[in-house]
């Protein structure tokens, strides 16, 4: 017997067996990695933001940090209260009351955002910390110049899987506004309205969709902006005006978004006293520290205030 040849065959068989075993283990590992990736990807979904860009977000986010007050109310309305919201919300009674369980943070402080351990971050498109926030968790942005309040409500509901709730709210909301418009028709049909707020930057007149009741007055009840105001706010949310420009920018109805009980400087001027709206008391004054934004919860409160005020007018 050729013992050398016999031993050589044994060695070859052993080597081949080891190669096949290693290959099999490799395949198993590949399958495990593939399965793991598949399981991981199934926990996320693709979400299209209002700028058209897509971002992968959790299918069922549990710890949402919202860094702009405008986007808080819809989530609360649909039973998904964020774990963190801007501390500025403490200056807004309506939203403060419904976010008692949320941590109030400085939304410009990235470390505070990270400490809230979010699995999803929602902020404005103008947030200067976007690149840093994206390293903490998937980050979704909204742009007030791009989206309407109904767009925002629908998109926010989509993020938390509550599309049906959003559709139902919008349906009921539209019906309420339609009924209001019919009730108020003798008073408001064909009329114009202006929303004003005294700010550190001066006296501001707002576009037709920037909270403070604008959504209710214009798209809801059918009031129009004065022509000059409409033209001036086509590409911006608000403009600064002076009392000397009231004849250009003030409508038949004037809504004053006041800071608490503070009186705006223009309210003590003769120009204001001689405006038609002031003379016939077609003025609504409400507190922006109570309600200001255009989320479902804030809008419902604003409608309550506005409807009462308009029904008391002649």
Secondary structure, DSSP 8 states (H G I E B T S, - for coil): --HHHHHHHHHHHHHHHHHHHHHHHHHHHHHHHHHHHHHHHTTEEEEE-TTS-EEEEETT-SSEEE-SGGGTHHHHHTT---SEEEGGGGG-HHHHHH-TTSEEE-TT-HHHHHHTT-SEEEEETT-TTHHHHHHHS-EEEE-TTT--HHHHHHHHHHHTT-HHHHHHHHHHHHHHHHHHHHHHHHHHTT-BEEEEEEETTEEEEE-SSSSTTHHIIIIIT--B--HHHHHHTSSSSEEEE-GGGHHHH--SEEEEEESTT---GGGGSHHHHTSHHHHTT-EEEEETTT--S-SHHHHHHHHHHHHHHHHT--
